[in-house]
Amino acid sequence: MDFHHVTEAAGIVFLGLVFYSYTGRWLASTRRIDRRLRPLLNGLAFGLLTVALMISRIEVSPSLFVDARAVPIALVTLVEGGWAGLVAAAYRLWLGGSGFLAGVLWLLATAGVAALALAWARREGGVRARHAFALGGAVFVVTFASFLLLGARGLEMFAREWLPLLVISVGGVGGFTRLFTDVANAQAAEAARREAAELRAITLLARAAAHEINNALMIVAGGLAIVARRLPPGSEDGQWAARAREGIDNVKDIIIRMNAITQIEEVPAQGFLPPMLDIRRSSGSG
């Protein structure tokens, strides 16, 4: 086996890990791109990495080559889902050749079993070693099935390549999944800490503002009550004073909601108005 090719393939997968890590941090620190596009962005990137691995084959013996194309698809789908399988399948379809159908179905099936493993892991509270190595075994079975589609020629090829394919499927997926899940868990913990700090800052500011507004409002309400007692009943000035009292009551309701903020809900940007805190929904009263 040419270990230079192995190192090259591992380097490509590590490049994907670095990209995944920096993408998560960048999307967490900017609002220019909707974070819901993250699976699509990572799927495209890892699909391109899969194409790179399809080109950078590993020489097992003279005239015998394998590649690690299944690894990035399984990894990115397992940690968050993605579109990598579609990108790689489109490239394999473009290549054509006698085995293109088996190759395309292999890539799509790999993404499919990874999605099933992700659903299993989410039901159990997160990706664990058993999910990763079970996925590696499933990828190996899918690989065998793709060789079966080629008939006798495929079985002959699989008989020569089964061991390196087993190492790539089980070892590659199982081993690299731990690295990817560590990065994903660290990003989730960092996001939770950032959201908690943001919520604390907002609640402290809202309560301080509510206190100051309430102090000024009490002075205004007291003065209005004195003026209202001196106005003739039913006069136009008396009606304006009644409306002012309604406004004061509305401000008091806002102060109550400001003191009851427990989450962060935003009002989307409209025209020239930037996004802002939705006090009613953030206090659970809307």
CYANA upper distance limits for C-alpha pairs under 8 A (distance plus 0.5 A):
  1 MET  CA     58 ILE  CA      8.06
  1 MET  CA     59 GLU  CA      6.24
  1 MET  CA     60 VAL  CA      4.66
  1 MET  CA     61 SER  CA      6.29
  2 ASP  CA      6 VAL  CA      7.29
  2 ASP  CA     58 ILE  CA      7.23
  2 ASP  CA     59 GLU  CA      6.01
  2 ASP  CA     60 VAL  CA      6.94
  2 ASP  CA     61 SER  CA      8.37
  3 PHE  CA      7 THR  CA      6.55
  4 HIS  CA      8 GLU  CA      6.65
  5 HIS  CA      9 ALA  CA      6.67
  5 HIS  CA     56 SER  CA      7.71
  5 HIS  CA     57 ARG  CA      7.38
  5 HIS  CA     58 ILE  CA      5.53
  5 HIS  CA     59 GLU  CA      7.45
  6 VAL  CA     10 ALA  CA      6.67
  6 VAL  CA     58 ILE  CA      6.66
  7 THR  CA     11 GLY  CA      6.52
  8 GLU  CA     12 ILE  CA      6.87
  8 GLU  CA     56 SER  CA      8.08
  9 ALA  CA     13 VAL  CA      6.99
  9 ALA  CA     53 LEU  CA      6.81
  9 ALA  CA     56 SER  CA      7.44
  9 ALA  CA     57 ARG  CA      8.44
  9 ALA  CA     58 ILE  CA      8.31
  9 ALA  CA     68 ALA  CA      7.57
 10 ALA  CA     14 PHE  CA      6.67
 11 GLY  CA     15 LEU  CA      6.58
 12 ILE  CA     16 GLY  CA      6.98
 12 ILE  CA     49 LEU  CA      7.24
 12 ILE  CA     52 ALA  CA      8.22
 12 ILE  CA     53 LEU  CA      7.86
 13 VAL  CA     17 LEU  CA      6.96
 13 VAL  CA     49 LEU  CA      7.93
 13 VAL  CA     71 VAL  CA      8.39
 13 VAL  CA     72 PRO  CA      7.08
 14 PHE  CA     18 VAL  CA      6.79
 15 LEU  CA     19 PHE  CA      6.66
 16 GLY  CA     20 TYR  CA      6.51
 16 GLY  CA     45 ALA  CA      8.16
 16 GLY  CA     46 PHE  CA      7.10
 16 GLY  CA     49 LEU  CA      7.61
 16 GLY  CA     72 PRO  CA      8.19
 17 LEU  CA     21 SER  CA      6.68
 17 LEU  CA    179 LEU  CA      8.39
 17 LEU  CA    180 PHE  CA      7.02
 18 VAL  CA     22 TYR  CA      6.73
 19 PHE  CA     23 THR  CA      6.36
 20 TYR  CA     24 GLY  CA      6.70
 20 TYR  CA     42 ASN  CA      7.38
 21 SER  CA     25 ARG  CA      7.04
 21 SER  CA    183 VAL  CA      6.92
 21 SER  CA    184 ALA  CA      8.30
 21 SER  CA    187 GLN  CA      8.42
 22 TYR  CA     26 TRP  CA      6.52
 23 THR  CA     27 LEU  CA      6.53
 24 GLY  CA     28 ALA  CA      6.62
 24 GLY  CA     38 ARG  CA      8.42
 24 GLY  CA    187 GLN  CA      7.48
 25 ARG  CA     29 SER  CA      6.80
 25 ARG  CA    187 GLN  CA      7.88
 26 TRP  CA     30 THR  CA      6.78
 27 LEU  CA     31 ARG  CA      7.66
 27 LEU  CA     33 ILE  CA      7.46
 27 LEU  CA     34 ASP  CA      8.44
 27 LEU  CA     35 ARG  CA      6.63
 27 LEU  CA     38 ARG  CA      8.30
 28 ALA  CA     35 ARG  CA      8.06
 28 ALA  CA    191 ALA  CA      7.89
 31 ARG  CA     35 ARG  CA      8.40
 33 ILE  CA     37 LEU  CA      7.85
 34 ASP  CA     38 ARG  CA      8.24
 37 LEU  CA     41 LEU  CA      6.70
 38 ARG  CA     42 ASN  CA      6.57
 39 PRO  CA     43 GLY  CA      6.28
 39 PRO  CA     80 GLU  CA      7.30
 39 PRO  CA     81 GLY  CA      6.75
 39 PRO  CA     82 GLY  CA      5.30
 39 PRO  CA     83 TRP  CA      7.60
 40 LEU  CA     44 LEU  CA      6.63
 40 LEU  CA     82 GLY  CA      6.39
 40 LEU  CA     83 TRP  CA      6.40
 41 LEU  CA     45 ALA  CA      6.84
 42 ASN  CA     46 PHE  CA      6.45
 42 ASN  CA     76 VAL  CA      7.82
 42 ASN  CA     82 GLY  CA      7.21
 42 ASN  CA     83 TRP  CA      8.22
 42 ASN  CA     84 ALA  CA      8.08
 43 GLY  CA     47 GLY  CA      6.33
 43 GLY  CA     76 VAL  CA      7.60
 43 GLY  CA     77 THR  CA      8.45
 43 GLY  CA     81 GLY  CA      8.41
 43 GLY  CA     82 GLY  CA      5.05
 43 GLY  CA     83 TRP  CA      4.66
 43 GLY  CA     84 ALA  CA      4.58
 43 GLY  CA     85 GLY  CA      8.22
 43 GLY  CA     87 VAL  CA      8.26
 44 LEU  CA     48 LEU  CA      6.82
 44 LEU  CA     83 TRP  CA      6.84
 44 LEU  CA     84 ALA  CA      6.15
 44 LEU  CA     87 VAL  CA      6.96
 45 ALA  CA     49 LEU  CA      6.86
 45 ALA  CA     84 ALA  CA      7.87
 46 PHE  CA     50 THR  CA      6.56
 46 PHE  CA     72 PRO  CA      6.46
 46 PHE  CA     73 ILE  CA      7.13
 46 PHE  CA     76 VAL  CA      7.56
 46 PHE  CA     84 ALA  CA      5.94
 47 GLY  CA     51 VAL  CA      6.87
 47 GLY  CA     72 PRO  CA      8.15
 47 GLY  CA     73 ILE  CA      7.46
 47 GLY  CA     83 TRP  CA      7.81
 47 GLY  CA     84 ALA  CA      4.50
 47 GLY  CA     85 GLY  CA      6.85
 47 GLY  CA     86 LEU  CA      7.94
 47 GLY  CA     87 VAL  CA      5.48
 47 GLY  CA     88 ALA  CA      5.60
 48 LEU  CA     52 ALA  CA      6.78
 48 LEU  CA     84 ALA  CA      8.25
 48 LEU  CA     87 VAL  CA      7.61
 48 LEU  CA     88 ALA  CA      7.46
 49 LEU  CA     53 LEU  CA      6.75
 49 LEU  CA     72 PRO  CA      7.51
 50 THR  CA     54 MET  CA      6.70
 50 THR  CA     68 ALA  CA      8.32
 50 THR  CA     69 ARG  CA      5.43
 50 THR  CA     70 ALA  CA      7.80
 50 THR  CA     71 VAL  CA      8.38
 50 THR  CA     72 PRO  CA      6.63
 50 THR  CA     73 ILE  CA      7.46
 50 THR  CA     84 ALA  CA      8.28
 50 THR  CA     88 ALA  CA      6.63
 51 VAL  CA     55 ILE  CA      6.87
 51 VAL  CA     69 ARG  CA      7.69
 51 VAL  CA     88 ALA  CA      6.39
 51 VAL  CA     91 TYR  CA      7.57
 52 ALA  CA     56 SER  CA      6.55
 53 LEU  CA     57 ARG  CA      6.93
 53 LEU  CA     67 ASP  CA      6.72
 53 LEU  CA     68 ALA  CA      6.46
 53 LEU  CA     69 ARG  CA      5.88
 54 MET  CA     67 ASP  CA      6.38
 54 MET  CA     68 ALA  CA      7.66
 54 MET  CA     69 ARG  CA      6.15
 56 SER  CA     67 ASP  CA      7.62
 57 ARG  CA     65 PHE  CA      6.63
 57 ARG  CA     66 VAL  CA      6.23
 57 ARG  CA     67 ASP  CA      5.20
 57 ARG  CA     68 ALA  CA      8.20
 58 ILE  CA     65 PHE  CA      5.92
 58 ILE  CA     66 VAL  CA      5.78
 58 ILE  CA     67 ASP  CA      6.09
 59 GLU  CA     63 SER  CA      8.04
 59 GLU  CA     64 LEU  CA      6.47
 59 GLU  CA     65 PHE  CA      5.01
 59 GLU  CA     66 VAL  CA      7.14
 60 VAL  CA     64 LEU  CA      6.11
 60 VAL  CA     65 PHE  CA      6.07
 60 VAL  CA     66 VAL  CA      7.52
 60 VAL  CA    164 PRO  CA      8.07
 61 SER  CA     65 PHE  CA      7.67
 64 LEU  CA    161 GLU  CA      8.33
 66 VAL  CA    161 GLU  CA      7.81
 66 VAL  CA    164 PRO  CA      8.04
 66 VAL  CA    165 LEU  CA      7.70
 68 ALA  CA    168 ILE  CA      6.77
 68 ALA  CA    169 SER  CA      8.33
 69 ARG  CA     73 ILE  CA      7.80
 70 ALA  CA     74 ALA  CA      6.60
 70 ALA  CA    107 LEU  CA      7.41
 70 ALA  CA    110 THR  CA      7.09
 70 ALA  CA    139 VAL  CA      7.90
 70 ALA  CA    169 SER  CA      7.75
 71 VAL  CA     75 LEU  CA      6.57
 71 VAL  CA    168 ILE  CA      8.05
 71 VAL  CA    169 SER  CA      7.41
 71 VAL  CA    172 GLY  CA      6.79
 71 VAL  CA    173 VAL  CA      5.97
 72 PRO  CA     76 VAL  CA      6.56
 72 PRO  CA     84 ALA  CA      8.46
 73 ILE  CA     77 THR  CA      6.59
 73 ILE  CA     84 ALA  CA      6.08
 73 ILE  CA     85 GLY  CA      6.40
 73 ILE  CA    107 LEU  CA      8.43
 73 ILE  CA    110 THR  CA      7.57
 73 ILE  CA    111 ALA  CA      6.57
 73 ILE  CA    114 ALA  CA      8.45
 74 ALA  CA     78 LEU  CA      6.40
 74 ALA  CA    110 THR  CA      6.94
 74 ALA  CA    111 ALA  CA      6.57
 74 ALA  CA    114 ALA  CA      5.78
 74 ALA  CA    135 LEU  CA      8.22
 74 ALA  CA    173 VAL  CA      7.34
 75 LEU  CA     79 VAL  CA      6.84
 75 LEU  CA    114 ALA  CA      8.28
 75 LEU  CA    173 VAL  CA      7.06
 75 LEU  CA    176 PHE  CA      7.94
 75 LEU  CA    177 THR  CA      6.46
 75 LEU  CA    180 PHE  CA      7.79
 76 VAL  CA     80 GLU  CA      6.78
 76 VAL  CA     81 GLY  CA      6.75
 76 VAL  CA     82 GLY  CA      6.98
 76 VAL  CA     84 ALA  CA      8.13
 77 THR  CA     81 GLY  CA      4.26
 77 THR  CA     82 GLY  CA      5.65
 77 THR  CA     83 TRP  CA      8.32
 77 THR  CA     84 ALA  CA      8.16
 77 THR  CA    111 ALA  CA      7.05
 77 THR  CA    114 ALA  CA      6.20
 77 THR  CA    115 ALA  CA      6.48
 77 THR  CA    118 LEU  CA      7.75
 78 LEU  CA    114 ALA  CA      5.85
 78 LEU  CA    115 ALA  CA      6.76
 78 LEU  CA    117 ALA  CA      7.03
 78 LEU  CA    118 LEU  CA      5.39
 78 LEU  CA    127 VAL  CA      8.36
 79 VAL  CA    118 LEU  CA      7.44
 79 VAL  CA    127 VAL  CA      7.91
 79 VAL  CA    177 THR  CA      8.46
 79 VAL  CA    180 PHE  CA      7.54
 79 VAL  CA    181 THR  CA      6.82
 79 VAL  CA    184 ALA  CA      7.57
 80 GLU  CA    118 LEU  CA      7.97
 81 GLY  CA    115 ALA  CA      6.87
 81 GLY  CA    118 LEU  CA      7.89
 83 TRP  CA     87 VAL  CA      7.21
 84 ALA  CA     88 ALA  CA      6.78
 84 ALA  CA    111 ALA  CA      8.13
 85 GLY  CA     89 ALA  CA      6.39
 85 GLY  CA    107 LEU  CA      6.14
 85 GLY  CA    108 LEU  CA      5.96
 85 GLY  CA    110 THR  CA      7.95
 85 GLY  CA    111 ALA  CA      5.92
 86 LEU  CA     90 ALA  CA      6.54
 86 LEU  CA    107 LEU  CA      8.38
 86 LEU  CA    108 LEU  CA      7.32
 87 VAL  CA     91 TYR  CA      6.97
 88 ALA  CA     92 ARG  CA      6.74
 88 ALA  CA    107 LEU  CA      7.48
 89 ALA  CA     93 LEU  CA      6.52
 89 ALA  CA    103 GLY  CA      8.13
 89 ALA  CA    104 VAL  CA      5.44
 89 ALA  CA    105 LEU  CA      8.31
 89 ALA  CA    107 LEU  CA      6.41
 89 ALA  CA    108 LEU  CA      7.25
 90 ALA  CA     94 TRP  CA      6.68
 90 ALA  CA    104 VAL  CA      8.24
 91 TYR  CA     95 LEU  CA      6.82
 92 ARG  CA     96 GLY  CA      7.07
 92 ARG  CA    100 PHE  CA      6.92
 92 ARG  CA    103 GLY  CA      7.16
 92 ARG  CA    104 VAL  CA      6.56
 93 LEU  CA    100 PHE  CA      6.55
 93 LEU  CA    101 LEU  CA      8.08
 93 LEU  CA    104 VAL  CA      6.93
 95 LEU  CA    100 PHE  CA      7.91
 96 GLY  CA    100 PHE  CA      5.68
 99 GLY  CA    103 GLY  CA      6.72
 99 GLY  CA    150 LEU  CA      7.41
100 PHE  CA    104 VAL  CA      6.53
101 LEU  CA    105 LEU  CA      6.63
102 ALA  CA    106 TRP  CA      6.49
102 ALA  CA    146 SER  CA      5.72
102 ALA  CA    147 PHE  CA      7.76
102 ALA  CA    149 LEU  CA      6.58
102 ALA  CA    150 LEU  CA      7.59
103 GLY  CA    107 LEU  CA      6.86
103 GLY  CA    146 SER  CA      7.45
104 VAL  CA    108 LEU  CA      6.81
105 LEU  CA    109 ALA  CA      6.36
105 LEU  CA    146 SER  CA      7.76
106 TRP  CA    110 THR  CA      6.54
106 TRP  CA    142 VAL  CA      6.98
106 TRP  CA    143 THR  CA      6.93
106 TRP  CA    146 SER  CA      6.19
107 LEU  CA    111 ALA  CA      6.93
108 LEU  CA    112 GLY  CA      6.65
109 ALA  CA    113 VAL  CA      6.66
109 ALA  CA    142 VAL  CA      7.26
110 THR  CA    114 ALA  CA      6.68
110 THR  CA    139 VAL  CA      6.40
110 THR  CA    142 VAL  CA      7.32
111 ALA  CA    115 ALA  CA      6.66
112 GLY  CA    116 LEU  CA      6.87
113 VAL  CA    117 ALA  CA      6.65
113 VAL  CA    135 LEU  CA      7.53
113 VAL  CA    138 ALA  CA      7.39
113 VAL  CA    139 VAL  CA      7.82
114 ALA  CA    118 LEU  CA      6.62
114 ALA  CA    135 LEU  CA      6.90
115 ALA  CA    119 ALA  CA      6.80
116 LEU  CA    120 TRP  CA      6.73
117 ALA  CA    121 ALA  CA      6.57
117 ALA  CA    131 HIS  CA      6.79
117 ALA  CA    132 ALA  CA      8.46
117 ALA  CA    134 ALA  CA      8.49
117 ALA  CA    135 LEU  CA      6.83
118 LEU  CA    122 ARG  CA      6.60
118 LEU  CA    127 VAL  CA      7.84
119 ALA  CA    123 ARG  CA      6.84
120 TRP  CA    124 GLU  CA      7.07
120 TRP  CA    131 HIS  CA      8.22
121 ALA  CA    125 GLY  CA      6.77
121 ALA  CA    126 GLY  CA      5.50
121 ALA  CA    127 VAL  CA      5.43
121 ALA  CA    128 ARG  CA      7.70
121 ALA  CA    131 HIS  CA      6.91
122 ARG  CA    126 GLY  CA      5.60
122 ARG  CA    127 VAL  CA      7.60
127 VAL  CA    131 HIS  CA      6.55
127 VAL  CA    132 ALA  CA      7.70
127 VAL  CA    181 THR  CA      7.44
128 ARG  CA    132 ALA  CA      7.02
129 ALA  CA    133 PHE  CA      6.68
129 ALA  CA    174 GLY  CA      7.61
129 ALA  CA    178 ARG  CA      7.81
130 ARG  CA    134 ALA  CA      6.31
131 HIS  CA    135 LEU  CA      6.53
132 ALA  CA    136 GLY  CA      6.78
132 ALA  CA    173 VAL  CA      7.06
132 ALA  CA    174 GLY  CA      5.29
132 ALA  CA    177 THR  CA      6.67
132 ALA  CA    178 ARG  CA      8.39
133 PHE  CA    137 GLY  CA      6.71
133 PHE  CA    170 VAL  CA      6.42
133 PHE  CA    171 GLY  CA      8.34
133 PHE  CA    173 VAL  CA      7.55
133 PHE  CA    174 GLY  CA      5.24
134 ALA  CA    138 ALA  CA      6.69
135 LEU  CA    139 VAL  CA      6.57
135 LEU  CA    170 VAL  CA      8.19
135 LEU  CA    173 VAL  CA      7.91
135 LEU  CA    174 GLY  CA      8.17
136 GLY  CA    140 PHE  CA      6.84
136 GLY  CA    169 SER  CA      5.41
136 GLY  CA    170 VAL  CA      4.53
136 GLY  CA    171 GLY  CA      7.77
136 GLY  CA    172 GLY  CA      8.21
136 GLY  CA    173 VAL  CA      5.88
136 GLY  CA    174 GLY  CA      6.53
137 GLY  CA    141 VAL  CA      6.86
137 GLY  CA    166 LEU  CA      8.50
137 GLY  CA    169 SER  CA      7.28
137 GLY  CA    170 VAL  CA      6.17
138 ALA  CA    142 VAL  CA      6.68
139 VAL  CA    143 THR  CA      6.56
139 VAL  CA    169 SER  CA      6.49
139 VAL  CA    170 VAL  CA      8.30
140 PHE  CA    144 PHE  CA      6.75
140 PHE  CA    165 LEU  CA      7.56
140 PHE  CA    166 LEU  CA      6.55
140 PHE  CA    169 SER  CA      6.05
140 PHE  CA    170 VAL  CA      7.73
141 VAL  CA    145 ALA  CA      6.74
142 VAL  CA    146 SER  CA      6.75
143 THR  CA    147 PHE  CA      7.03
144 PHE  CA    148 LEU  CA      6.87
144 PHE  CA    158 PHE  CA      7.66
145 ALA  CA    149 LEU  CA      7.08
146 SER  CA    150 LEU  CA      7.69
147 PHE  CA    151 GLY  CA      7.73
147 PHE  CA    154 GLY  CA      5.05
147 PHE  CA    155 LEU  CA      6.63
147 PHE  CA    157 MET  CA      8.20
147 PHE  CA    158 PHE  CA      7.00
148 LEU  CA    152 ALA  CA      8.22
148 LEU  CA    154 GLY  CA      6.32
148 LEU  CA    155 LEU  CA      6.68
149 LEU  CA    154 GLY  CA      7.62
150 LEU  CA    154 GLY  CA      5.08
150 LEU  CA    155 LEU  CA      8.04
151 GLY  CA    155 LEU  CA      6.93
152 ALA  CA    156 GLU  CA      6.72
153 ARG  CA    157 MET  CA      6.79
154 GLY  CA    158 PHE  CA      6.58
155 LEU  CA    159 ALA  CA      6.59
156 GLU  CA    160 ARG  CA      7.26
157 MET  CA    161 GLU  CA      6.74
158 PHE  CA    162 TRP  CA      5.78
161 GLU  CA    165 LEU  CA      6.67
162 TRP  CA    166 LEU  CA      6.45
163 LEU  CA    167 VAL  CA      6.80
164 PRO  CA    168 ILE  CA      6.61
165 LEU  CA    169 SER  CA      6.44
166 LEU  CA    170 VAL  CA      6.38
166 LEU  CA    171 GLY  CA      8.05
167 VAL  CA    171 GLY  CA      5.52
167 VAL  CA    172 GLY  CA      7.27
168 ILE  CA    172 GLY  CA      5.21
168 ILE  CA    173 VAL  CA      7.66
169 SER  CA    173 VAL  CA      6.20
169 SER  CA    174 GLY  CA      8.34
170 VAL  CA    174 GLY  CA      6.06
170 VAL  CA    175 GLY  CA      8.44
171 GLY  CA    175 GLY  CA      6.01
172 GLY  CA    176 PHE  CA      6.39
173 VAL  CA    177 THR  CA      6.28
174 GLY  CA    178 ARG  CA      7.48
175 GLY  CA    179 LEU  CA      7.88
176 PHE  CA    180 PHE  CA      6.85
177 THR  CA    181 THR  CA      6.43
178 ARG  CA    182 ASP  CA      6.58
179 LEU  CA    183 VAL  CA      6.89
180 PHE  CA    184 ALA  CA      6.62
181 THR  CA    185 ASN  CA      6.36
182 ASP  CA    186 ALA  CA      6.55
183 VAL  CA    187 GLN  CA      6.65
184 ALA  CA    188 ALA  CA      6.68
185 ASN  CA    189 ALA  CA      6.63
186 ALA  CA    190 GLU  CA      6.57
187 GLN  CA    191 ALA  CA      6.53
188 ALA  CA    192 ALA  CA      6.66
189 ALA  CA    193 ARG  CA      6.73
190 GLU  CA    194 ARG  CA      6.61
191 ALA  CA    195 GLU  CA      6.59
192 ALA  CA    196 ALA  CA      6.61
193 ARG  CA    197 ALA  CA      6.63
194 ARG  CA    198 GLU  CA      6.58
195 GLU  CA    199 LEU  CA      6.54
196 ALA  CA    200 ARG  CA      6.63
197 ALA  CA    201 ALA  CA      6.68
198 GLU  CA    202 ILE  CA      6.69
199 LEU  CA    203 THR  CA      6.58
199 LEU  CA    262 THR  CA      8.14
199 LEU  CA    263 GLN  CA      7.08
199 LEU  CA    264 ILE  CA      7.04
200 ARG  CA    204 LEU  CA      6.60
201 ALA  CA    205 LEU  CA      6.65
202 ILE  CA    206 ALA  CA      6.45
203 THR  CA    207 ARG  CA      6.52
203 THR  CA    258 MET  CA      8.18
203 THR  CA    259 ASN  CA      7.92
203 THR  CA    261 ILE  CA      6.68
203 THR  CA    262 THR  CA      8.15
204 LEU  CA    208 ALA  CA      6.64
205 LEU  CA    209 ALA  CA      6.56
206 ALA  CA    210 ALA  CA      6.45
206 ALA  CA    258 MET  CA      5.97
206 ALA  CA    259 ASN  CA      7.21
207 ARG  CA    211 HIS  CA      6.60
207 ARG  CA    258 MET  CA      6.71
207 ARG  CA    259 ASN  CA      5.74
208 ALA  CA    212 GLU  CA      6.89
209 ALA  CA    213 ILE  CA      6.53
210 ALA  CA    214 ASN  CA      6.40
210 ALA  CA    255 ILE  CA      5.69
210 ALA  CA    256 ILE  CA      8.49
210 ALA  CA    258 MET  CA      6.84
210 ALA  CA    259 ASN  CA      7.43
211 HIS  CA    215 ASN  CA      6.82
211 HIS  CA    255 ILE  CA      8.49
212 GLU  CA    216 ALA  CA      7.02
213 ILE  CA    217 LEU  CA      6.43
213 ILE  CA    255 ILE  CA      8.25
214 ASN  CA    218 MET  CA      6.62
214 ASN  CA    252 LYS  CA      7.98
214 ASN  CA    255 ILE  CA      7.67
215 ASN  CA    219 ILE  CA      7.37
216 ALA  CA    220 VAL  CA      6.97
217 LEU  CA    221 ALA  CA      6.46
217 LEU  CA    248 ILE  CA      7.79
218 MET  CA    222 GLY  CA      6.49
219 ILE  CA    223 GLY  CA      6.68
220 VAL  CA    224 LEU  CA      6.55
221 ALA  CA    225 ALA  CA      6.62
221 ALA  CA    245 ARG  CA      7.85
221 ALA  CA    248 ILE  CA      7.46
222 GLY  CA    226 ILE  CA      6.97
223 GLY  CA    227 VAL  CA      6.79
224 LEU  CA    228 ALA  CA      6.45
224 LEU  CA    241 ALA  CA      7.60
224 LEU  CA    245 ARG  CA      8.19
225 ALA  CA    229 ARG  CA      6.92
226 ILE  CA    230 ARG  CA      7.46
227 VAL  CA    231 LEU  CA      7.17
228 ALA  CA    238 GLY  CA      6.94
228 ALA  CA    241 ALA  CA      6.71
231 LEU  CA    235 SER  CA      7.80
231 LEU  CA    237 ASP  CA      7.39
231 LEU  CA    238 GLY  CA      6.27
232 PRO  CA    238 GLY  CA      7.19
233 PRO  CA    238 GLY  CA      6.81
234 GLY  CA    238 GLY  CA      6.57
234 GLY  CA    239 GLN  CA      7.28
235 SER  CA    239 GLN  CA      6.91
236 GLU  CA    240 TRP  CA      6.90
237 ASP  CA    241 ALA  CA      6.74
238 GLY  CA    242 ALA  CA      6.78
239 GLN  CA    243 ARG  CA      6.87
240 TRP  CA    244 ALA  CA      6.71
241 ALA  CA    245 ARG  CA      6.78
242 ALA  CA    246 GLU  CA      6.93
243 ARG  CA    247 GLY  CA      6.82
244 ALA  CA    248 ILE  CA      6.76
245 ARG  CA    249 ASP  CA      6.77
246 GLU  CA    250 ASN  CA      6.78
247 GLY  CA    251 VAL  CA      6.78
248 ILE  CA    252 LYS  CA      6.75
249 ASP  CA    253 ASP  CA      6.88
250 ASN  CA    254 ILE  CA      6.89
251 VAL  CA    255 ILE  CA      6.73
252 LYS  CA    256 ILE  CA      6.80
253 ASP  CA    257 ARG  CA      6.84
254 ILE  CA    258 MET  CA      6.62
254 ILE  CA    279 ILE  CA      8.35
255 ILE  CA    259 ASN  CA      6.84
256 ILE  CA    260 ALA  CA      6.90
257 ARG  CA    261 ILE  CA      6.92
257 ARG  CA    279 ILE  CA      7.06
257 ARG  CA    280 ARG  CA      7.07
257 ARG  CA    283 SER  CA      6.08
257 ARG  CA    285 SER  CA      8.08
258 MET  CA    279 ILE  CA      7.02
258 MET  CA    283 SER  CA      7.59
260 ALA  CA    283 SER  CA      5.64
261 ILE  CA    279 ILE  CA      7.68
261 ILE  CA    282 SER  CA      5.87
261 ILE  CA    283 SER  CA      4.56
261 ILE  CA    284 GLY  CA      7.96
262 THR  CA    282 SER  CA      6.68
262 THR  CA    283 SER  CA      6.20
262 THR  CA    284 GLY  CA      7.97
263 GLN  CA    282 SER  CA      5.48
263 GLN  CA    283 SER  CA      7.34
264 ILE  CA    277 LEU  CA      7.51
264 ILE  CA    278 ASP  CA      8.24
264 ILE  CA    282 SER  CA      5.79
265 GLU  CA    277 LEU  CA      6.54
265 GLU  CA    278 ASP  CA      5.99
265 GLU  CA    279 ILE  CA      8.16
265 GLU  CA    281 ARG  CA      6.68
265 GLU  CA    282 SER  CA      5.66
266 GLU  CA    275 PRO  CA      6.84
266 GLU  CA    276 MET  CA      5.94
266 GLU  CA    277 LEU  CA      5.07
266 GLU  CA    278 ASP  CA      5.50
267 VAL  CA    275 PRO  CA      6.03
267 VAL  CA    276 MET  CA      5.81
267 VAL  CA    277 LEU  CA      6.53
267 VAL  CA    278 ASP  CA      5.91
268 PRO  CA    274 PRO  CA      7.96
268 PRO  CA    275 PRO  CA      5.39
268 PRO  CA    276 MET  CA      7.61
269 ALA  CA    273 LEU  CA      6.08
269 ALA  CA    274 PRO  CA      5.12
269 ALA  CA    275 PRO  CA      4.79
269 ALA  CA    276 MET  CA      7.99
270 GLN  CA    274 PRO  CA      7.26
270 GLN  CA    275 PRO  CA      8.10
277 LEU  CA    282 SER  CA      8.07
278 ASP  CA    282 SER  CA      6.40
279 ILE  CA    283 SER  CA      6.52
280 ARG  CA    284 GLY  CA      7.02
280 ARG  CA    285 SER  CA      5.83
280 ARG  CA    286 GLY  CA      5.36
281 ARG  CA    285 SER  CA      6.27
281 ARG  CA    286 GLY  CA      5.00
282 SER  CA    286 GLY  CA      8.41
